[in-house]
Amino acid sequence: MEHLKTCPKCNAKLKLSADGETQYCVICKYWTKLGTARLDSIMIYA
C-alpha cells in the first residue's frame, strides 16, 4: 500500500504508528490513515 513519506503541512518525515494503520508527524502533530491524506487541514485554492 502507498504511504506518504513527508508531512504535507511541515515537510518533516512521517512516522508509522505501532498499530500499522496510521502515520503521524512528531513536529506538527499531523496524522492520517495509511494510504490516504487528510485534506481537512490543507487549504485548496481554485
mmCIF file as Biopython writes it, N, C-alpha, C and O atoms, coordinates in Angstrom:
data_model
#
loop_
_atom_site.group_PDB
_atom_site.id
_atom_site.type_symbol
_atom_site.label_atom_id
_atom_site.label_alt_id
_atom_site.label_comp_id
_atom_site.label_asym_id
_atom_site.label_entity_id
_atom_site.label_seq_id
_atom_site.pdbx_PDB_ins_code
_atom_site.Cartn_x
_atom_site.Cartn_y
_atom_site.Cartn_z
_atom_site.occupancy
_atom_site.B_iso_or_equiv
_atom_site.auth_seq_id
_atom_site.auth_asym_id
_atom_site.pdbx_PDB_model_num
ATOM 1   N N  . MET A ? 1  ? 0.844  -1.179 0.000  1.0 0.0 1  A 1 
ATOM 2   C CA . MET A ? 1  ? 0.000  0.000  0.000  1.0 0.0 1  A 1 
ATOM 3   C C  . MET A ? 1  ? 0.891  1.244  0.000  1.0 0.0 1  A 1 
ATOM 4   O O  . MET A ? 1  ? 1.932  1.280  0.656  1.0 0.0 1  A 1 
ATOM 5   N N  . GLU A ? 2  ? 0.467  2.244  -0.737 1.0 0.0 2  A 1 
ATOM 6   C CA . GLU A ? 2  ? 1.212  3.502  -0.793 1.0 0.0 2  A 1 
ATOM 7   C C  . GLU A ? 2  ? 1.109  4.243  0.531  1.0 0.0 2  A 1 
ATOM 8   O O  . GLU A ? 2  ? 0.112  4.132  1.246  1.0 0.0 2  A 1 
ATOM 9   N N  . HIS A ? 3  ? 2.145  4.992  0.842  1.0 0.0 3  A 1 
ATOM 10  C CA . HIS A ? 3  ? 2.112  5.824  2.043  1.0 0.0 3  A 1 
ATOM 11  C C  . HIS A ? 3  ? 2.888  7.101  1.783  1.0 0.0 3  A 1 
ATOM 12  O O  . HIS A ? 3  ? 3.751  7.155  0.907  1.0 0.0 3  A 1 
ATOM 13  N N  . LEU A ? 4  ? 2.570  8.128  2.557  1.0 0.0 4  A 1 
ATOM 14  C CA . LEU A ? 4  ? 3.252  9.406  2.429  1.0 0.0 4  A 1 
ATOM 15  C C  . LEU A ? 4  ? 4.627  9.310  3.068  1.0 0.0 4  A 1 
ATOM 16  O O  . LEU A ? 4  ? 4.798  8.652  4.094  1.0 0.0 4  A 1 
ATOM 17  N N  . LYS A ? 5  ? 5.599  9.964  2.462  1.0 0.0 5  A 1 
ATOM 18  C CA . LYS A ? 5  ? 6.940  9.974  3.024  1.0 0.0 5  A 1 
ATOM 19  C C  . LYS A ? 5  ? 7.178  11.226 3.868  1.0 0.0 5  A 1 
ATOM 20  O O  . LYS A ? 5  ? 7.879  11.169 4.878  1.0 0.0 5  A 1 
ATOM 21  N N  . THR A ? 6  ? 6.595  12.359 3.457  1.0 0.0 6  A 1 
ATOM 22  C CA . THR A ? 6  ? 6.773  13.605 4.182  1.0 0.0 6  A 1 
ATOM 23  C C  . THR A ? 6  ? 5.425  14.209 4.560  1.0 0.0 6  A 1 
ATOM 24  O O  . THR A ? 6  ? 4.407  13.960 3.914  1.0 0.0 6  A 1 
ATOM 25  N N  . CYS A ? 7  ? 5.445  14.997 5.605  1.0 0.0 7  A 1 
ATOM 26  C CA . CYS A ? 7  ? 4.241  15.665 6.095  1.0 0.0 7  A 1 
ATOM 27  C C  . CYS A ? 7  ? 3.830  16.771 5.119  1.0 0.0 7  A 1 
ATOM 28  O O  . CYS A ? 7  ? 4.666  17.592 4.742  1.0 0.0 7  A 1 
ATOM 29  N N  . PRO A ? 8  ? 2.569  16.810 4.705  1.0 0.0 8  A 1 
ATOM 30  C CA . PRO A ? 8  ? 2.111  17.865 3.797  1.0 0.0 8  A 1 
ATOM 31  C C  . PRO A ? 8  ? 2.046  19.245 4.448  1.0 0.0 8  A 1 
ATOM 32  O O  . PRO A ? 8  ? 1.990  20.248 3.737  1.0 0.0 8  A 1 
ATOM 33  N N  . LYS A ? 9  ? 2.053  19.324 5.782  1.0 0.0 9  A 1 
ATOM 34  C CA . LYS A ? 9  ? 1.995  20.611 6.469  1.0 0.0 9  A 1 
ATOM 35  C C  . LYS A ? 9  ? 3.368  21.216 6.703  1.0 0.0 9  A 1 
ATOM 36  O O  . LYS A ? 9  ? 3.565  22.408 6.466  1.0 0.0 9  A 1 
ATOM 37  N N  . CYS A ? 10 ? 4.338  20.400 7.171  1.0 0.0 10 A 1 
ATOM 38  C CA . CYS A ? 10 ? 5.629  20.974 7.549  1.0 0.0 10 A 1 
ATOM 39  C C  . CYS A ? 10 ? 6.831  20.311 6.858  1.0 0.0 10 A 1 
ATOM 40  O O  . CYS A ? 10 ? 7.972  20.695 7.117  1.0 0.0 10 A 1 
ATOM 41  N N  . ASN A ? 11 ? 6.598  19.345 6.002  1.0 0.0 11 A 1 
ATOM 42  C CA . ASN A ? 11 ? 7.627  18.641 5.225  1.0 0.0 11 A 1 
ATOM 43  C C  . ASN A ? 11 ? 8.584  17.803 6.057  1.0 0.0 11 A 1 
ATOM 44  O O  . ASN A ? 11 ? 9.651  17.430 5.568  1.0 0.0 11 A 1 
ATOM 45  N N  . ALA A ? 12 ? 8.231  17.497 7.303  1.0 0.0 12 A 1 
ATOM 46  C CA . ALA A ? 12 ? 9.043  16.589 8.121  1.0 0.0 12 A 1 
ATOM 47  C C  . ALA A ? 12 ? 8.730  15.150 7.721  1.0 0.0 12 A 1 
ATOM 48  O O  . ALA A ? 12 ? 7.717  14.892 7.070  1.0 0.0 12 A 1 
ATOM 49  N N  . LYS A ? 13 ? 9.583  14.227 8.101  1.0 0.0 13 A 1 
ATOM 50  C CA . LYS A ? 13 ? 9.368  12.821 7.789  1.0 0.0 13 A 1 
ATOM 51  C C  . LYS A ? 13 ? 8.248  12.258 8.663  1.0 0.0 13 A 1 
ATOM 52  O O  . LYS A ? 13 ? 8.248  12.457 9.877  1.0 0.0 13 A 1 
ATOM 53  N N  . LEU A ? 14 ? 7.284  11.550 8.041  1.0 0.0 14 A 1 
ATOM 54  C CA . LEU A ? 14 ? 6.188  10.940 8.792  1.0 0.0 14 A 1 
ATOM 55  C C  . LEU A ? 14 ? 6.635  9.609  9.372  1.0 0.0 14 A 1 
ATOM 56  O O  . LEU A ? 14 ? 7.453  8.905  8.779  1.0 0.0 14 A 1 
ATOM 57  N N  . LYS A ? 15 ? 6.095  9.269  10.534 1.0 0.0 15 A 1 
ATOM 58  C CA . LYS A ? 15 ? 6.393  8.002  11.189 1.0 0.0 15 A 1 
ATOM 59  C C  . LYS A ? 15 ? 5.149  7.128  11.152 1.0 0.0 15 A 1 
ATOM 60  O O  . LYS A ? 15 ? 4.025  7.629  11.126 1.0 0.0 15 A 1 
ATOM 61  N N  . LEU A ? 16 ? 5.361  5.825  11.149 1.0 0.0 16 A 1 
ATOM 62  C CA . LEU A ? 16 ? 4.273  4.852  11.176 1.0 0.0 16 A 1 
ATOM 63  C C  . LEU A ? 16 ? 3.967  4.508  12.629 1.0 0.0 16 A 1 
ATOM 64  O O  . LEU A ? 16 ? 4.876  4.226  13.411 1.0 0.0 16 A 1 
ATOM 65  N N  . SER A ? 17 ? 2.691  4.531  12.986 1.0 0.0 17 A 1 
ATOM 66  C CA . SER A ? 17 ? 2.314  4.224  14.367 1.0 0.0 17 A 1 
ATOM 67  C C  . SER A ? 17 ? 2.457  2.732  14.644 1.0 0.0 17 A 1 
ATOM 68  O O  . SER A ? 17 ? 2.621  1.938  13.718 1.0 0.0 17 A 1 
ATOM 69  N N  . ALA A ? 18 ? 2.396  2.357  15.899 1.0 0.0 18 A 1 
ATOM 70  C CA . ALA A ? 18 ? 2.567  0.966  16.306 1.0 0.0 18 A 1 
ATOM 71  C C  . ALA A ? 18 ? 1.467  0.058  15.762 1.0 0.0 18 A 1 
ATOM 72  O O  . ALA A ? 18 ? 1.699  -1.130 15.542 1.0 0.0 18 A 1 
ATOM 73  N N  . ASP A ? 19 ? 0.273  0.609  15.544 1.0 0.0 19 A 1 
ATOM 74  C CA . ASP A ? 19 ? -0.821 -0.218 15.019 1.0 0.0 19 A 1 
ATOM 75  C C  . ASP A ? 19 ? -0.676 -0.513 13.532 1.0 0.0 19 A 1 
ATOM 76  O O  . ASP A ? 19 ? -1.353 -1.397 13.009 1.0 0.0 19 A 1 
ATOM 77  N N  . GLY A ? 20 ? 0.205  0.221  12.842 1.0 0.0 20 A 1 
ATOM 78  C CA . GLY A ? 20 ? 0.455  -0.020 11.426 1.0 0.0 20 A 1 
ATOM 79  C C  . GLY A ? 20 ? -0.607 0.531  10.497 1.0 0.0 20 A 1 
ATOM 80  O O  . GLY A ? 20 ? -0.567 0.277  9.293  1.0 0.0 20 A 1 
ATOM 81  N N  . GLU A ? 21 ? -1.562 1.286  11.037 1.0 0.0 21 A 1 
ATOM 82  C CA . GLU A ? 21 ? -2.658 1.809  10.229 1.0 0.0 21 A 1 
ATOM 83  C C  . GLU A ? 21 ? -2.631 3.317  10.066 1.0 0.0 21 A 1 
ATOM 84  O O  . GLU A ? 21 ? -3.316 3.845  9.191  1.0 0.0 21 A 1 
ATOM 85  N N  . THR A ? 22 ? -1.865 4.022  10.876 1.0 0.0 22 A 1 
ATOM 86  C CA . THR A ? 22 ? -1.809 5.471  10.780 1.0 0.0 22 A 1 
ATOM 87  C C  . THR A ? 22 ? -0.374 5.963  10.713 1.0 0.0 22 A 1 
ATOM 88  O O  . THR A ? 22 ? 0.552  5.314  11.201 1.0 0.0 22 A 1 
ATOM 89  N N  . GLN A ? 23 ? -0.214 7.129  10.094 1.0 0.0 23 A 1 
ATOM 90  C CA . GLN A ? 23 ? 1.065  7.813  10.047 1.0 0.0 23 A 1 
ATOM 91  C C  . GLN A ? 23 ? 0.912  9.112  10.806 1.0 0.0 23 A 1 
ATOM 92  O O  . GLN A ? 23 ? -0.178 9.683  10.852 1.0 0.0 23 A 1 
ATOM 93  N N  . TYR A ? 24 ? 2.000  9.587  11.405 1.0 0.0 24 A 1 
ATOM 94  C CA . TYR A ? 24 ? 1.921  10.822 12.164 1.0 0.0 24 A 1 
ATOM 95  C C  . TYR A ? 24 ? 3.214  11.615 12.064 1.0 0.0 24 A 1 
ATOM 96  O O  . TYR A ? 24 ? 4.275  11.063 11.771 1.0 0.0 24 A 1 
ATOM 97  N N  . CYS A ? 25 ? 3.113  12.915 12.310 1.0 0.0 25 A 1 
ATOM 98  C CA . CYS A ? 25 ? 4.254  13.816 12.296 1.0 0.0 25 A 1 
ATOM 99  C C  . CYS A ? 25 ? 4.529  14.248 13.730 1.0 0.0 25 A 1 
ATOM 100 O O  . CYS A ? 25 ? 3.628  14.731 14.415 1.0 0.0 25 A 1 
ATOM 101 N N  . VAL A ? 26 ? 5.772  14.076 14.191 1.0 0.0 26 A 1 
ATOM 102 C CA . VAL A ? 26 ? 6.110  14.454 15.563 1.0 0.0 26 A 1 
ATOM 103 C C  . VAL A ? 26 ? 6.299  15.963 15.701 1.0 0.0 26 A 1 
ATOM 104 O O  . VAL A ? 26 ? 6.291  16.480 16.818 1.0 0.0 26 A 1 
ATOM 105 N N  . ILE A ? 27 ? 6.469  16.677 14.593 1.0 0.0 27 A 1 
ATOM 106 C CA . ILE A ? 27 ? 6.691  18.119 14.627 1.0 0.0 27 A 1 
ATOM 107 C C  . ILE A ? 27 ? 5.371  18.886 14.789 1.0 0.0 27 A 1 
ATOM 108 O O  . ILE A ? 27 ? 5.205  19.647 15.742 1.0 0.0 27 A 1 
ATOM 109 N N  . CYS A ? 28 ? 4.432  18.679 13.849 1.0 0.0 28 A 1 
ATOM 110 C CA . CYS A ? 28 ? 3.194  19.476 13.851 1.0 0.0 28 A 1 
ATOM 111 C C  . CYS A ? 28 ? 1.949  18.682 14.255 1.0 0.0 28 A 1 
ATOM 112 O O  . CYS A ? 28 ? 0.843  19.223 14.247 1.0 0.0 28 A 1 
ATOM 113 N N  . LYS A ? 29 ? 2.119  17.406 14.606 1.0 0.0 29 A 1 
ATOM 114 C CA . LYS A ? 29 ? 1.018  16.535 15.058 1.0 0.0 29 A 1 
ATOM 115 C C  . LYS A ? 29 ? 0.020  16.184 13.951 1.0 0.0 29 A 1 
ATOM 116 O O  . LYS A ? 29 ? -1.094 15.756 14.255 1.0 0.0 29 A 1 
ATOM 117 N N  . TYR A ? 30 ? 0.384  16.351 12.689 1.0 0.0 30 A 1 
ATOM 118 C CA . TYR A ? 30 ? -0.467 15.912 11.569 1.0 0.0 30 A 1 
ATOM 119 C C  . TYR A ? 30 ? -0.564 14.394 11.624 1.0 0.0 30 A 1 
ATOM 120 O O  . TYR A ? 30 ? 0.418  13.730 11.956 1.0 0.0 30 A 1 
ATOM 121 N N  . TRP A ? 31 ? -1.730 13.829 11.304 1.0 0.0 31 A 1 
ATOM 122 C CA . TRP A ? 31 ? -1.871 12.381 11.240 1.0 0.0 31 A 1 
ATOM 123 C C  . TRP A ? 31 ? -2.801 12.021 10.102 1.0 0.0 31 A 1 
ATOM 124 O O  . TRP A ? 31 ? -3.635 12.830 9.696  1.0 0.0 31 A 1 
ATOM 125 N N  . THR A ? 32 ? -2.664 10.818 9.589  1.0 0.0 32 A 1 
ATOM 126 C CA . THR A ? 32 ? -3.516 10.329 8.520  1.0 0.0 32 A 1 
ATOM 127 C C  . THR A ? 32 ? -3.503 8.810  8.518  1.0 0.0 32 A 1 
ATOM 128 O O  . THR A ? 32 ? -2.543 8.197  8.983  1.0 0.0 32 A 1 
ATOM 129 N N  . LYS A ? 33 ? -4.555 8.202  8.000  1.0 0.0 33 A 1 
ATOM 130 C CA . LYS A ? 33 ? -4.571 6.747  7.849  1.0 0.0 33 A 1 
ATOM 131 C C  . LYS A ? 33 ? -3.613 6.371  6.728  1.0 0.0 33 A 1 
ATOM 132 O O  . LYS A ? 33 ? -3.450 7.127  5.771  1.0 0.0 33 A 1 
ATOM 133 N N  . LEU A ? 34 ? -2.987 5.225  6.839  1.0 0.0 34 A 1 
ATOM 134 C CA . LEU A ? 34 ? -2.039 4.739  5.849  1.0 0.0 34 A 1 
ATOM 135 C C  . LEU A ? 34 ? -2.726 4.623  4.489  1.0 0.0 34 A 1 
ATOM 136 O O  . LEU A ? 34 ? -3.793 4.020  4.385  1.0 0.0 34 A 1 
ATOM 137 N N  . GLY A ? 35 ? -2.125 5.193  3.453  1.0 0.0 35 A 1 
ATOM 138 C CA . GLY A ? 35 ? -2.674 5.133  2.102  1.0 0.0 35 A 1 
ATOM 139 C C  . GLY A ? 35 ? -3.608 6.277  1.758  1.0 0.0 35 A 1 
ATOM 140 O O  . GLY A ? 35 ? -4.150 6.318  0.653  1.0 0.0 35 A 1 
ATOM 141 N N  . THR A ? 36 ? -3.808 7.214  2.687  1.0 0.0 36 A 1 
ATOM 142 C CA . THR A ? 36 ? -4.688 8.358  2.435  1.0 0.0 36 A 1 
ATOM 143 C C  . THR A ? 36 ? -3.996 9.641  2.871  1.0 0.0 36 A 1 
ATOM 144 O O  . THR A ? 36 ? -2.907 9.612  3.445  1.0 0.0 36 A 1 
ATOM 145 N N  . ALA A ? 37 ? -4.640 10.756 2.592  1.0 0.0 37 A 1 
ATOM 146 C CA . ALA A ? 37 ? -4.159 12.046 3.081  1.0 0.0 37 A 1 
ATOM 147 C C  . ALA A ? 37 ? -5.364 12.833 3.576  1.0 0.0 37 A 1 
ATOM 148 O O  . ALA A ? 37 ? -6.350 12.980 2.853  1.0 0.0 37 A 1 
ATOM 149 N N  . ARG A ? 38 ? -5.293 13.332 4.784  1.0 0.0 38 A 1 
ATOM 150 C CA . ARG A ? 38 ? -6.383 14.145 5.317  1.0 0.0 38 A 1 
ATOM 151 C C  . ARG A ? 38 ? -6.337 15.514 4.644  1.0 0.0 38 A 1 
ATOM 152 O O  . ARG A ? 38 ? -5.294 16.168 4.626  1.0 0.0 38 A 1 
ATOM 153 N N  . LEU A ? 39 ? -7.451 15.938 4.102  1.0 0.0 39 A 1 
ATOM 154 C CA . LEU A ? 39 ? -7.500 17.224 3.430  1.0 0.0 39 A 1 
ATOM 155 C C  . LEU A ? 39 ? -8.115 18.317 4.279  1.0 0.0 39 A 1 
ATOM 156 O O  . LEU A ? 39 ? -8.163 19.470 3.852  1.0 0.0 39 A 1 
ATOM 157 N N  . ASP A ? 40 ? -8.582 17.987 5.461  1.0 0.0 40 A 1 
ATOM 158 C CA . ASP A ? 40 ? -9.230 18.989 6.298  1.0 0.0 40 A 1 
ATOM 159 C C  . ASP A ? 40 ? -8.256 20.069 6.750  1.0 0.0 40 A 1 
ATOM 160 O O  . ASP A ? 40 ? -8.677 21.190 7.032  1.0 0.0 40 A 1 
ATOM 161 N N  . SER A ? 41 ? -6.977 19.763 6.827  1.0 0.0 41 A 1 
ATOM 162 C CA . SER A ? 41 ? -6.015 20.764 7.281  1.0 0.0 41 A 1 
ATOM 163 C C  . SER A ? 41 ? -5.252 21.420 6.131  1.0 0.0 41 A 1 
ATOM 164 O O  . SER A ? 41 ? -4.401 22.279 6.363  1.0 0.0 41 A 1 
ATOM 165 N N  . ILE A ? 42 ? -5.546 21.025 4.905  1.0 0.0 42 A 1 
ATOM 166 C CA . ILE A ? 42 ? -4.850 21.578 3.745  1.0 0.0 42 A 1 
ATOM 167 C C  . ILE A ? 42 ? -5.839 22.455 2.971  1.0 0.0 42 A 1 
ATOM 168 O O  . ILE A ? 42 ? -6.918 21.996 2.597  1.0 0.0 42 A 1 
ATOM 169 N N  . MET A ? 43 ? -5.474 23.694 2.738  1.0 0.0 43 A 1 
ATOM 170 C CA . MET A ? 43 ? -6.345 24.620 2.012  1.0 0.0 43 A 1 
ATOM 171 C C  . MET A ? 43 ? -6.150 24.421 0.509  1.0 0.0 43 A 1 
ATOM 172 O O  . MET A ? 43 ? -5.018 24.354 0.030  1.0 0.0 43 A 1 
ATOM 173 N N  . ILE A ? 44 ? -7.247 24.328 -0.226 1.0 0.0 44 A 1 
ATOM 174 C CA . ILE A ? 44 ? -7.196 24.183 -1.685 1.0 0.0 44 A 1 
ATOM 175 C C  . ILE A ? 44 ? -7.804 25.440 -2.298 1.0 0.0 44 A 1 
ATOM 176 O O  . ILE A ? 44 ? -8.967 25.763 -2.059 1.0 0.0 44 A 1 
ATOM 177 N N  . TYR A ? 45 ? -7.013 26.129 -3.078 1.0 0.0 45 A 1 
ATOM 178 C CA . TYR A ? 45 ? -7.481 27.338 -3.742 1.0 0.0 45 A 1 
ATOM 179 C C  . TYR A ? 45 ? -7.705 27.067 -5.212 1.0 0.0 45 A 1 
ATOM 180 O O  . TYR A ? 45 ? -6.857 26.466 -5.872 1.0 0.0 45 A 1 
ATOM 181 N N  . ALA A ? 46 ? -8.839 27.503 -5.731 1.0 0.0 46 A 1 
ATOM 182 C CA . ALA A ? 46 ? -9.144 27.299 -7.153 1.0 0.0 46 A 1 
ATOM 183 C C  . ALA A ? 46 ? -8.910 28.555 -7.937 1.0 0.0 46 A 1 
ATOM 184 O O  . ALA A ? 46 ? -9.114 28.572 -9.151 1.0 0.0 46 A 1 
#
